[in-house]
């Protein structure tokens, strides 16, 4: 019988000896210590926001001055921002002298308006249109501009109080200007009843009007729902 060959002995792997003592402890600590991550550089967006706000402010100023308007056609209508009886009375006299149609947005009650325009000034009913969809200065324009564009209105006389004209003209030139409608201001003197408006209201409504032109939505409902309760809790309102 043949004898089985003896198996070859496998070479033994030498284990790595770790030197004992403080040197070995330091070496093992260095190996286990994780490498620090490189610092993350954060971009500063603050200057960019300032530039954006500055450009927005210049754009609103440019629109408010009407520097970009070409020569408009003759006035086609009278747009009255309601809320004051003197405004409607001045618009009624202007309509009687010029014969232009009148649109009153957010005005006084219908009974007084009918008495003023038809009975006192003698204007026919077809010459006066009352619109009560507006809640404030911005919605005075946003609720009407599409209807005016469909009626092919290109130039309107804007009638409001003298203390309200600057803000109304800024909002109107942004909103109505986006529809190709030119506005010519007709200020109504308010005398001792004039109230000086702050620049905050001017820029607030200007930004709100610009956002409406861009998005087609008014941010006021969102602010009233989300922001106003927080401001009330903080004691700001």
C-alpha positions as CSV (number, residue, x, y, z in Angstrom):
1,X,0.0,0.0,0.0
2,X,1.1,3.5,-0.8
3,X,1.6,5.8,2.1
4,X,-0.1,9.2,2.1
5,X,2.2,12.2,1.8
6,X,2.6,14.2,4.8
7,X,1.0,17.7,4.7
8,X,3.3,20.6,4.4
9,X,3.5,22.7,7.4
10,X,2.0,26.2,6.9
11,X,4.2,29.1,7.7
12,X,3.1,31.0,10.7
13,X,2.4,34.7,10.4
14,X,4.3,36.8,12.8
15,X,2.1,39.0,14.9
16,X,3.0,42.6,15.0
17,X,4.4,43.4,18.4
18,X,3.2,46.6,19.9
19,X,5.8,48.2,22.0
20,X,4.8,48.8,25.5
21,X,5.3,52.1,27.3
22,X,4.3,55.7,26.8
23,X,5.6,55.8,23.3
24,X,3.2,53.1,22.2
25,X,0.3,54.8,23.9
26,X,1.0,58.0,22.1
27,X,1.3,56.2,18.8
28,X,-2.0,54.4,19.1
29,X,-3.7,57.7,20.2
30,X,-2.4,59.4,17.1
31,X,-3.7,56.6,14.9
32,X,-7.2,56.7,16.4
33,X,-7.5,60.5,16.4
34,X,-9.8,61.6,13.5
35,X,-8.6,64.1,11.1
36,X,-10.3,67.5,11.4
37,X,-12.6,68.5,8.5
38,X,-11.6,71.5,6.5
39,X,-13.5,74.7,7.5
40,X,-16.7,75.4,5.6
41,X,-16.7,78.8,4.1
42,X,-20.1,80.4,4.3
43,X,-21.0,83.0,1.7
44,X,-22.2,86.3,3.0
45,X,-25.5,87.1,1.5
46,X,-26.1,90.3,3.3
47,X,-24.4,92.6,0.7
48,X,-26.4,90.8,-2.0
49,X,-29.7,91.5,-0.2
50,X,-28.7,95.1,0.2
51,X,-28.1,95.4,-3.5
52,X,-31.4,93.8,-4.2
53,X,-33.3,96.1,-1.9
54,X,-31.4,99.1,-3.4
55,X,-32.4,98.1,-6.9
56,X,-36.0,97.6,-5.9
57,X,-36.0,101.0,-4.3
58,X,-34.6,102.6,-7.4
59,X,-37.1,100.8,-9.5
60,X,-40.0,102.1,-7.4
61,X,-38.6,105.6,-7.5
62,X,-38.3,105.4,-11.3
63,X,-41.9,104.2,-11.6
64,X,-43.3,106.8,-9.2
65,X,-41.7,109.7,-11.1
66,X,-43.1,108.4,-14.4
67,X,-39.8,109.0,-16.2
68,X,-40.3,105.9,-18.5
69,X,-43.7,107.0,-19.8
70,X,-44.0,107.9,-23.5
71,X,-46.3,110.7,-24.6
72,X,-49.8,109.4,-23.6
73,X,-53.0,109.8,-25.6
74,X,-55.7,112.2,-24.4
75,X,-57.5,111.2,-21.1
76,X,-60.2,108.7,-21.7
77,X,-61.7,108.5,-18.2
78,X,-61.6,109.7,-14.6
79,X,-60.6,107.2,-11.8
80,X,-61.6,108.3,-8.3
81,X,-60.2,106.6,-5.2
82,X,-63.1,106.7,-2.8
83,X,-63.1,107.1,0.9
84,X,-63.7,110.9,0.9
85,X,-66.7,112.8,-0.2
86,X,-64.6,115.8,-1.4
87,X,-62.8,113.5,-3.9
88,X,-66.1,112.4,-5.5
89,X,-67.4,115.9,-5.6
90,X,-64.2,117.1,-7.4
91,X,-64.5,114.2,-9.8
92,X,-68.2,115.0,-10.5
93,X,-67.3,118.6,-11.4
94,X,-64.5,117.5,-13.6
95,X,-66.7,115.0,-15.4
96,X,-69.4,117.6,-16.0
97,X,-66.8,120.0,-17.6
98,X,-64.8,117.4,-19.6
99,X,-67.6,114.9,-20.4
100,X,-65.4,112.0,-19.4
101,X,-66.8,108.8,-17.8
102,X,-66.2,108.3,-14.1
103,X,-65.2,105.1,-12.2
104,X,-65.4,105.4,-8.4
105,X,-63.5,102.6,-6.7
106,X,-64.2,101.9,-3.0
107,X,-66.3,105.1,-2.6
108,X,-69.1,106.3,-0.3
109,X,-72.5,104.6,-0.1
110,X,-74.4,104.2,-3.4
111,X,-77.3,106.5,-2.2
112,X,-74.9,109.5,-1.7
113,X,-73.0,108.8,-5.0
114,X,-76.2,108.7,-7.0
115,X,-77.4,112.0,-5.4
116,X,-74.1,113.7,-6.0
117,X,-73.4,112.6,-9.6
118,X,-76.9,112.5,-11.0
119,X,-79.1,114.9,-9.0
120,X,-76.6,117.6,-8.0
121,X,-74.2,117.6,-11.0
122,X,-76.7,116.3,-13.5
123,X,-74.6,113.5,-15.0
124,X,-76.3,110.6,-16.8
125,X,-76.3,107.2,-15.1
126,X,-74.3,105.7,-17.9
127,X,-71.4,108.1,-17.3
128,X,-70.8,107.0,-13.7
129,X,-69.7,103.5,-12.6
130,X,-69.5,102.5,-8.9
131,X,-67.1,99.7,-7.9
132,X,-66.9,98.5,-4.3
133,X,-64.5,95.6,-4.6
134,X,-61.5,97.5,-3.2
135,X,-60.4,97.4,0.4
136,X,-57.5,99.7,0.3
137,X,-55.2,101.7,-2.0
138,X,-53.5,98.7,-3.6
139,X,-56.8,96.9,-4.3
140,X,-58.2,100.2,-5.7
141,X,-56.1,99.4,-8.7
142,X,-55.7,95.6,-8.7
143,X,-59.5,95.1,-8.8
144,X,-59.9,97.3,-11.9
145,X,-56.9,97.3,-14.2
146,X,-57.8,94.2,-16.1
147,X,-61.3,95.6,-16.8
148,X,-59.8,98.9,-17.9
149,X,-57.4,97.1,-20.2
150,X,-60.3,95.2,-21.8
151,X,-62.0,98.5,-22.3
152,X,-58.9,99.7,-24.2
153,X,-58.2,102.5,-21.6
154,X,-54.7,103.9,-22.1
155,X,-54.9,107.2,-20.1
156,X,-56.9,108.0,-17.0
157,X,-57.1,111.0,-14.7
158,X,-56.4,109.9,-11.1
159,X,-58.4,111.9,-8.5
160,X,-57.6,111.6,-4.8
161,X,-56.7,113.8,-1.8
162,X,-53.4,115.7,-1.9
163,X,-52.0,113.9,1.1
164,X,-52.8,110.6,-0.5
165,X,-51.6,111.3,-4.0
166,X,-48.0,110.3,-3.6
167,X,-48.7,106.8,-2.4
168,X,-51.7,106.4,-4.8
169,X,-49.6,107.5,-7.8
170,X,-46.8,105.1,-6.9
171,X,-49.1,102.1,-6.6
172,X,-51.1,103.2,-9.7
173,X,-48.1,103.6,-11.9
174,X,-46.8,100.1,-10.9
175,X,-50.2,98.3,-11.2
176,X,-51.8,100.2,-14.0
177,X,-48.5,100.8,-15.7
178,X,-48.1,97.0,-16.0
179,X,-51.2,97.0,-18.2
180,X,-50.1,100.0,-20.3
181,X,-52.4,102.6,-18.6
182,X,-51.0,106.1,-18.0
183,X,-52.2,108.1,-15.0
184,X,-52.3,111.8,-14.6
185,X,-52.7,113.1,-11.0
186,X,-55.5,115.5,-10.1
187,X,-55.1,116.3,-6.4
188,X,-58.0,117.4,-4.3
189,X,-57.0,119.9,-1.5
190,X,-57.6,118.6,2.0
191,X,-56.7,121.7,4.0
192,X,-56.6,121.2,7.7
193,X,-57.8,117.6,7.3
194,X,-54.5,116.5,5.6
195,X,-52.6,113.8,7.3
196,X,-48.9,113.4,6.6
197,X,-48.2,109.8,5.6
198,X,-45.0,108.1,6.6
199,X,-42.5,106.7,4.2
200,X,-43.1,103.3,5.6
201,X,-46.7,103.2,4.1
202,X,-45.4,104.4,0.8
203,X,-42.7,101.7,0.4
204,X,-45.0,99.0,1.9
205,X,-47.7,99.6,-0.7
206,X,-45.1,100.0,-3.4
207,X,-43.5,96.6,-2.7
208,X,-46.9,95.0,-2.3
209,X,-48.0,96.4,-5.7
210,X,-44.7,95.2,-7.3
211,X,-45.3,91.7,-5.9
212,X,-48.8,91.7,-7.3
213,X,-47.5,92.5,-10.8
214,X,-44.9,89.7,-10.6
215,X,-47.1,87.0,-9.0
216,X,-50.7,88.1,-9.7
217,X,-51.5,87.7,-6.0
218,X,-51.9,90.1,-3.1
219,X,-49.8,89.4,-0.1
220,X,-52.1,91.1,2.3
221,X,-54.3,88.1,3.2
222,X,-51.1,86.0,3.8
223,X,-49.7,88.8,6.1
224,X,-52.9,89.1,8.0
225,X,-53.1,85.3,8.5
226,X,-49.5,84.5,9.3
227,X,-47.6,87.6,10.3
228,X,-50.1,89.7,12.1
229,X,-50.9,87.3,14.9
230,X,-47.2,86.9,15.6
231,X,-46.7,90.7,15.7
232,X,-49.6,91.0,18.1
233,X,-48.1,88.3,20.4
234,X,-44.8,90.2,20.3
235,X,-46.5,93.4,21.3
236,X,-45.6,95.2,18.1
237,X,-49.2,95.7,16.9
